Amino acid sequence: SVSVHLNYFNRRKRVGVLVKIPVPLDDIEKKILILLQTEGAKISTSEIGKRLNIPDRTIRYRVNKLREKGLLHPPKLQTYERKIGLGERLLLLQTYPDKEELLTAILDEMEPVYYYTQTYGKYQGFMAYIMYPLVTPRIVHEIIQELEHLGIVKETFVFDLVDYTRKGAEVEPLLPDSKWDISVWMKKVKRILK
C-alpha cells in the first residue's frame, strides 16, 4: 500500500489528511502511471501501448482498473486568470502574535482571499493567495494599508503572479518500490532555482 500525505485548502481553512490507499500494482500499471506522469493526460492508450509494447485493449483495461482503484481521475480544467480578467497575488503578512486570531477571522471573510496558510521561520505570519479584478489593481494595496493602519500586520511582501505553470503530482516517488528520498527533492529544488 502507499501512504500519501495531502495538504489541501478549501475556501475557508487549511486541511491536512493522511490517506492510506491499498494499491496492489503490477509492473504494467506502474509503467502506465509513470508514462502518464511524464507525457501528460493527453497521451492516447494506443500511444501508451506502442511505447510499452502492449496491446491497446490491455492498456484500456489497465487504465480502467487504475480509475477503479482511485489512482486516475479525469483532468481538471485549468484557467488562466489573466485571460478572464483576474489578477493573482501572493501576500506574506507578518503579524503580531496577539493579532493572529483577528487576522484569520478577517482573511476568512474577505472575498478576494482564495486561500491562506500560516508560515513559520523568518517570515512567521500568514501567506494569502488573493485574486482580484484587473480593473482594480490597487485593491490589494488598499487591503494591506488598512491592515497596517489597524495594527494587525507589521510587515508585508507582495508577489504578483503573472506567468507560471502548475505541475501535477509525481507518481514515481509514491510507488512501493521507489528509491526516492529527500535528497532527490533537494537536488530538484536547487536545479529549479538555478
C-alpha positions as CSV (number, residue, x, y, z in Angstrom):
1,S,0.0,0.0,0.0
2,V,1.0,3.6,-0.5
3,S,0.6,6.3,2.2
4,V,0.1,9.9,0.8
5,H,0.0,13.0,3.0
6,L,-2.3,15.5,1.4
7,N,-2.3,19.2,2.3
8,Y,-5.0,21.0,0.5
9,F,-7.0,24.1,1.0
10,N,-10.6,24.9,0.8
11,R,-12.2,28.3,0.6
12,R,-12.1,28.8,4.4
13,K,-9.4,26.7,6.0
14,R,-6.4,24.5,5.5
15,V,-6.9,20.8,5.9
16,G,-4.2,18.1,6.3
17,V,-5.1,14.5,5.8
18,L,-3.1,11.2,5.8
19,V,-4.6,9.0,3.2
20,K,-3.8,5.2,3.1
21,I,-4.6,3.7,-0.3
22,P,-4.2,0.0,-0.8
23,V,-2.5,-0.2,-4.1
24,P,-1.6,-3.6,-5.4
25,L,0.2,-2.5,-8.6
26,D,1.9,-4.8,-11.1
27,D,4.7,-3.7,-13.4
28,I,2.4,-2.8,-16.3
29,E,0.3,-0.5,-14.0
30,K,3.5,1.2,-12.7
31,K,4.8,1.8,-16.2
32,I,1.4,3.2,-17.3
33,L,1.4,5.6,-14.3
34,I,4.9,6.7,-14.9
35,L,4.2,7.3,-18.6
36,L,1.1,9.3,-17.8
37,Q,3.1,11.4,-15.4
38,T,5.9,12.1,-17.9
39,E,3.7,12.6,-21.0
40,G,0.6,14.1,-19.5
41,A,-3.1,13.1,-19.6
42,K,-3.4,13.7,-23.3
43,I,-1.4,10.7,-24.4
44,S,-3.7,8.1,-26.0
45,T,-4.0,4.5,-24.9
46,S,-2.7,3.4,-28.4
47,E,0.4,5.6,-27.9
48,I,0.9,4.1,-24.4
49,G,0.5,0.6,-26.0
50,K,3.1,1.3,-28.7
51,R,5.7,2.7,-26.2
52,L,5.2,-0.2,-23.7
53,N,4.8,-2.8,-26.5
54,I,1.5,-3.9,-25.0
55,P,-1.9,-4.3,-26.9
56,D,-4.2,-1.3,-26.8
57,R,-7.0,-3.4,-25.4
58,T,-4.8,-4.3,-22.4
59,I,-3.9,-0.7,-21.8
60,R,-7.5,0.4,-21.8
61,Y,-8.4,-2.4,-19.4
62,R,-5.5,-1.4,-17.1
63,V,-6.4,2.3,-17.2
64,N,-9.9,1.5,-16.2
65,K,-8.6,-0.6,-13.3
66,L,-6.4,2.3,-12.2
67,R,-9.5,4.5,-12.3
68,E,-11.5,2.0,-10.2
69,K,-8.6,1.9,-7.6
70,G,-8.9,5.7,-7.4
71,L,-5.5,6.4,-8.9
72,L,-6.6,8.1,-12.1
73,H,-9.1,10.9,-12.3
74,P,-10.3,13.0,-15.3
75,P,-8.2,16.0,-16.0
76,K,-9.4,19.2,-14.4
77,L,-10.0,22.5,-16.2
78,Q,-7.1,24.9,-15.7
79,T,-8.0,28.5,-16.2
80,Y,-5.6,31.3,-16.9
81,E,-7.0,34.0,-14.7
82,R,-5.4,36.9,-16.6
83,K,-7.3,35.9,-19.7
84,I,-10.6,36.1,-17.8
85,G,-9.8,39.5,-16.2
86,L,-8.4,38.4,-12.8
87,G,-5.0,39.1,-11.3
88,E,-3.3,37.0,-8.7
89,R,-1.0,37.9,-5.9
90,L,0.7,36.2,-3.0
91,L,0.9,38.2,0.2
92,L,3.2,37.4,3.0
93,L,1.8,39.1,6.1
94,Q,3.9,39.3,9.3
95,T,1.5,39.8,12.2
96,Y,1.7,40.3,15.9
97,P,1.2,37.1,18.0
98,D,-1.8,38.6,19.8
99,K,-3.5,39.6,16.5
100,E,-3.3,36.2,14.7
101,E,-6.8,35.2,15.6
102,L,-8.2,38.5,14.4
103,L,-6.3,38.3,11.1
104,T,-7.6,34.8,10.4
105,A,-11.1,36.0,11.0
106,I,-10.6,38.9,8.6
107,L,-9.0,36.6,5.9
108,D,-11.9,34.2,6.3
109,E,-14.4,36.9,5.4
110,M,-12.5,38.7,2.6
111,E,-13.8,37.8,-0.8
112,P,-10.5,38.3,-2.7
113,V,-8.7,35.8,-0.5
114,Y,-8.8,32.4,-2.3
115,Y,-6.9,30.6,0.5
116,Y,-4.3,31.3,3.2
117,T,-2.0,29.4,5.5
118,Q,0.3,30.1,8.4
119,T,4.0,30.5,7.7
120,Y,6.9,29.8,10.1
121,G,10.5,30.8,10.4
122,K,11.9,34.2,9.3
123,Y,8.6,35.3,7.8
124,Q,6.4,34.0,10.5
125,G,2.8,35.0,9.9
126,F,0.5,34.2,7.0
127,M,0.7,33.7,3.3
128,A,-2.5,34.6,1.4
129,Y,-3.4,33.9,-2.2
130,I,-5.6,36.7,-3.5
131,M,-7.5,37.1,-6.7
132,Y,-8.7,40.5,-7.8
133,P,-10.3,42.1,-10.9
134,L,-7.6,43.5,-13.1
135,V,-9.6,46.7,-13.5
136,T,-9.0,47.4,-9.7
137,P,-5.3,46.6,-9.2
138,R,-5.0,48.9,-6.2
139,I,-7.4,46.8,-4.1
140,V,-4.6,44.6,-2.7
141,H,-2.5,47.6,-1.6
142,E,-5.6,49.1,0.0
143,I,-6.3,45.9,2.0
144,I,-2.6,46.0,3.2
145,Q,-2.8,49.6,4.1
146,E,-6.0,49.0,6.1
147,L,-4.4,46.0,7.9
148,E,-1.3,48.1,8.8
149,H,-3.5,51.1,9.9
150,L,-5.4,48.8,12.3
151,G,-2.2,47.5,13.7
152,I,-2.9,43.9,12.7
153,V,0.2,43.4,10.4
154,K,3.7,44.8,10.8
155,E,5.3,43.9,7.5
156,T,4.1,42.7,4.2
157,F,5.5,41.4,0.9
158,V,3.5,41.2,-2.3
159,F,4.3,38.8,-5.1
160,D,2.5,39.4,-8.4
161,L,1.8,36.2,-10.2
162,V,1.9,37.0,-13.9
163,D,3.1,33.8,-15.7
164,Y,3.6,30.4,-14.2
165,T,3.0,26.7,-14.8
166,R,1.2,24.3,-12.5
167,K,2.9,21.0,-12.2
168,G,1.0,17.8,-11.3
169,A,1.9,15.4,-8.6
170,E,4.8,13.0,-9.3
171,V,3.7,9.4,-9.1
172,E,7.0,7.6,-9.1
173,P,8.0,8.5,-5.5
174,L,4.7,7.0,-4.3
175,L,5.2,3.6,-5.8
176,P,6.0,0.8,-3.3
177,D,9.5,0.0,-4.8
178,S,10.6,3.7,-5.2
179,K,14.1,4.6,-4.2
180,W,13.0,8.2,-3.6
181,D,14.4,10.1,-0.6
182,I,14.6,13.8,0.5
183,S,18.0,14.4,-1.3
184,V,16.3,13.8,-4.7
185,W,13.8,16.5,-3.9
186,M,16.6,18.9,-2.7
187,K,18.6,18.4,-5.9
188,K,15.5,19.1,-7.9
189,V,14.7,22.3,-5.9
190,K,18.3,23.6,-6.4
191,R,18.1,22.9,-10.2
192,I,14.8,24.8,-10.5
193,L,16.2,27.7,-8.5
194,K,19.3,27.9,-10.7
